[in-house]
């Protein structure tokens, strides 16, 4: 939305589903465009970080003209945003890992999928023909050792049992190998195979941060128009039209590839396997055995970084007519059409399905370094092309006015009807859809739904100019909705505003709300996602998580209570204090469980399955793959609920001093509770915690603003405070001494800005964000870039300038 075309922004801080429909659970931000603008306005702005990157340039203009019949406003905005790289910041130039010592130390780690390849031996090699009826027994011996019973601290044999008490113990969990020899764990970094080094300064992990963006480049152009035309004395035609085109790109480290089907090692000097003459390189002979099934992972630096690009077109058109009836009631009828289409490309991907076929056919030696380079690998490299889009059609009509005069005032009402049709689609690349690419297969998305809604609102004055109050007003609203996907229901709202006198006003709202599942949430196909998960059973800090939609989803429902007051003391002119308490209890919440929580709850430190009777663990299908990476399902579900409770406080004071106008304001949010419950009704309290991907829940956040202005200039200072938090990672809560940073301290950012009014037509502005160049904090179990980019400033000190021209 072009800023220069915004007339005003309305913020409603309580549940408003009865007024606005779906999604209005915690409030509404309503952006209203200009309708009667006349003149010309031009804005030119540029910004850049103190590191000389993340540049951001924009230019926009708005022009408007009026006649005795109507008004037309047209705006154009162009934005060009540059990049910043993780490699160019000290806090993010490598993925930090922690040693297993107590206390732990930090080292530059990364992905276990090494440059040059990482080979995992088969710990069951040599046991396949042993044991009666394919059972493994104590004393069996193979290449990597002798089978001995796995026991607990008291010497008892460890068995795994499911919820029904059945023995589910597998050889890998019931037994261990004891002769001092473990299966091969080999790195090809540097071109020569050697034992994989997992930690320390000279480890074999791949630093994927060096190639990844911290701030992504983007270009965007917006075209916006709005207009009105008077059809008669009491009827007005209105329209809005917007078109946006975005070109964006991202860059990530070269693709990690792995073999889902083990490759049998058959070296040239090995004499052959299963009747096939040896044909693979001998380079692995000191580490692997002839005929051994090997798992393989490789970071494809040989072909370069993964380069993502998107082109997105968005169109929105609104047309309507509004007018006034003879009794003074207002009415309007409108049609709203929106459409979004995108094409996304990813370059430098690899067809692991074709590579695997070539290995099985003896045409591609995966353990020979030159196989992954030049002309040998180029036939297996491709660019992925995906497309997607969404569409919305809305027909709406409303009627509002005054219906009855009372001693306390006039009762007003508003009523309306809305019909909405939503649809969306996503078409994955053909190789990905068939599961032939290296990542797990991604499914297409397609679906639609329609909804009919009707609502009514009342503003009812109860008391006016009374001993008990200057005025008391009741607001009431109700909305009925009927979705084609899950049926119908009703939401309602009751609000009370009690103005005791000129100084004090009390307000409260009790309401219900809902959030309907979107097309993507309902019909989105399954696809892989690689999420930050740290777990004792895996040396890797990312898990392969299968995500996707669920056609059985039903709406989230919420009960909301807000209580607050406004105090403006006459004794201190210019002072205003507001305090608002909120309690939002969502049931049937549409969500995914925190990834780290699933791993900690369903997988033991030795890789065995635990808590197998929990519905969450059953649905997750959690496991360790052949490369030691954790894999599980975490699709959308109606999980249980979310309950949040807190207080928002605002204090503002306007005054004059030294011949200048001043305004000081303090906005503080106190979070008392944020609890989620899963499908097993297990409560997880996020209050005061920062997670690896489910958000940060500081108990205290606050913004302090001090503004001063004169006739020719103005200046603003802002301090943004984020309270300290604890890492949500399980081991940091249970044994904080095993974590390098189990907590994160409070962070405060300082910003300054100012403007100089050269004349009536020209204003020059500038400012600095994060004046002290505060770096984001590291915490154990971080999200990305060794921190949480969604909570903390990752760009550092940032400068911007702006020129505004009005005619």
TAMO-V734169 format. One record per helix or strand. SS is the DSSP state (~ for helix, > for strand). FROM is the first residue (numbers start at 1). LEN is the number of residues. If there is no record, write none. Layout:
# TAMO-V734169
[[SS:FROM:LEN] [SS:FROM:LEN]]
This chain:
# TAMO-V734169
[[~:3:3] [>:6:7] [~:17:4] [>:28:6] [>:39:11] [>:56:11] [>:70:12] [>:84:2] [~:86:3] [>:96:3] [>:106:3] [>:111:1] [>:115:1] [>:118:3] [~:132:3] [>:141:2] [>:145:5] [>:151:1] [>:157:1] [>:161:1] [>:167:1] [~:171:4] [>:175:3] [>:185:3] [~:189:3] [>:194:2] [>:206:1] [~:208:4] [>:213:3] [>:218:15] [>:235:18] [>:256:3] [>:263:2] [>:267:1] [~:268:3] [>:273:1] [>:276:1] [>:280:1] [>:293:7] [>:306:19] [>:330:21] [~:352:9] [~:369:4] [~:374:5] [>:381:26] [>:409:19] [~:430:4] [>:445:20] [>:471:13] [>:487:13] [>:504:12] [~:519:5] [>:527:6] [>:542:6] [>:556:12] [>:575:13] [>:590:2] [~:595:8] [>:603:1] [>:609:1] [~:615:6] [>:623:2] [>:630:4] [>:637:2] [>:641:17] [>:660:18] [>:683:3] [>:689:2] [>:696:1] [>:700:10] [>:713:10] [>:725:3] [~:730:5] [~:736:3] [>:743:2] [>:747:11] [>:762:8] [>:784:1] [>:787:1] [>:798:9]]
